[in-house]
Amino acid sequence: MSEIEIRVADLDWLEDDPRWRSQRLELITALRDAPDIRLDEASDSGKGAAETVIVALGSAGAFTTMIEIFKAWIGTRPNRTIMIKRKNGDSTIEFTVKNISTAEAMKLLERFKE
């Protein structure tokens, strides 16, 4: 099972705005309801830990599902981004997604499926 960290942002909202919390919850709920995807809170207690989620992908199809959920969520507002991190041995792969296209999704898939 592959695990990645995600963190979301939107330049139009303050972090503590209840409307922004509600919009983040929409993304988390969509991921939680998807098959072969498990969500956990990030274990670190640093700044932003409450907004960071670990996504465990149980199958190759789960990655495609996650990308489709990201595309739908990002597409509703122009200033949304999703930061994705994955440990790869001793290094960390990091990718920031904003207005994800099919080409970006394929690039992301190649970087994170290892």
For each residue, the residues with C-beta under 8 A, 3 or more apart:
1: 38 56 57 58
2: 56 57 63 86 112 113
3: 54 55 56 57 86
4: 54 55 57 84 85 86 112
5: 42 52 53 54 55 84 85 86
6: 52 53 55 82 83 84 85
7: 48 51 52 53 82 83 85
8: 24 27 51 80 81 82 83
9: 80 81 82 83
10: 13 20 23 77 79 80 81
11: 79
12: 77 79
13: 10 17 19 20 23
14: 17 20
15: 20 51
16: 20 21
17: 13 14 20 21
18: 21 22
19: 13 22 23
20: 10 13 14 15 16 17 23 24
21: 16 17 18 24 25
22: 18 19 25 26
23: 10 13 19 20 26 27 77
24: 8 20 21 27 28 51
25: 21 22 28 29
26: 22 23 29 30 73
27: 8 23 24 30 31 69 73
28: 24 25 31 32 39 53
29: 25 26 32 33
30: 26 27 33 34 69 72 73
31: 27 28 34 37 39 53 55 66 69
32: 28 29 37 39
33: 29 30
34: 30 31 37 62 65 66 69
35: 61 62 65
36: 57 58 59 61 62 65
37: 31 32 34 55 56 57 58 62 65 66
38: 1 55 56 58
39: 28 31 32 53 54 55 56
40: 53 54 56
41: 49 50 52 53 54
42: 5 49 52 53 54
43: 54
44: 49 52
45: 49
46: 49
47:
48: 7 51 52
49: 41 42 44 45 46 52
50: 41
51: 7 8 15 24 48
52: 5 6 7 41 42 44 48 49
53: 5 6 7 28 31 39 40 41 42
54: 3 4 5 39 40 41 42 43
55: 3 4 5 6 31 37 38 39 66
56: 1 2 3 37 38 39 40
57: 1 2 3 4 36 37 62 63 66
58: 1 36 37 38 62
59: 36 62 63
60: 63 64 113
61: 35 36 64 65
62: 34 35 36 37 57 58 59 65 66
63: 2 57 59 60 66 67 109 112 113
64: 60 61 67 68 109
65: 34 35 36 37 61 62 68 69
66: 31 34 37 55 57 62 63 69 70
67: 63 64 70 71 100 105 108 109
68: 64 65 71 72
69: 27 30 31 34 65 66 72 73
70: 66 67 73 74 82 97 100
71: 67 68 74 75 100 105
72: 30 68 69 75 76
73: 26 27 30 69 70 76 80 82
74: 70 71 77 80 81 82 97 98 99 100
75: 71 72 99
76: 72 73 80
77: 10 12 23 74 80
78: 99
79: 10 11 12
80: 8 9 10 73 74 76 77 98
81: 8 9 10 74 96 97 98
82: 6 7 8 9 70 73 74 96 97 98
83: 6 7 8 9 94 95 96 97
84: 4 5 6 94 95 96 97 108 112
85: 4 5 6 7 92 93 94 95
86: 2 3 4 5 92 93 112
87: 91 92 93
88: 91 92 93 114
89:
90:
91: 87 88
92: 85 86 87 88
93: 85 86 87 88 111 112
94: 83 84 85
95: 83 84 85 108 111 112
96: 81 82 83 84
97: 70 74 81 82 83 84 100 104 108
98: 74 80 81 82
99: 74 75 78
100: 67 70 71 74 97 104 105 108
101: 104 105
102: 105 106
103: 106 107
104: 97 100 101 107 108
105: 67 71 100 101 102 108 109
106: 102 103 109 110
107: 103 104 110 111
108: 67 84 95 97 100 104 105 111 112
109: 63 64 67 105 106 112 113
110: 106 107 113
111: 93 95 107 108 114
112: 2 4 63 84 86 93 95 108 109
113: 2 60 63 109 110
114: 88 111
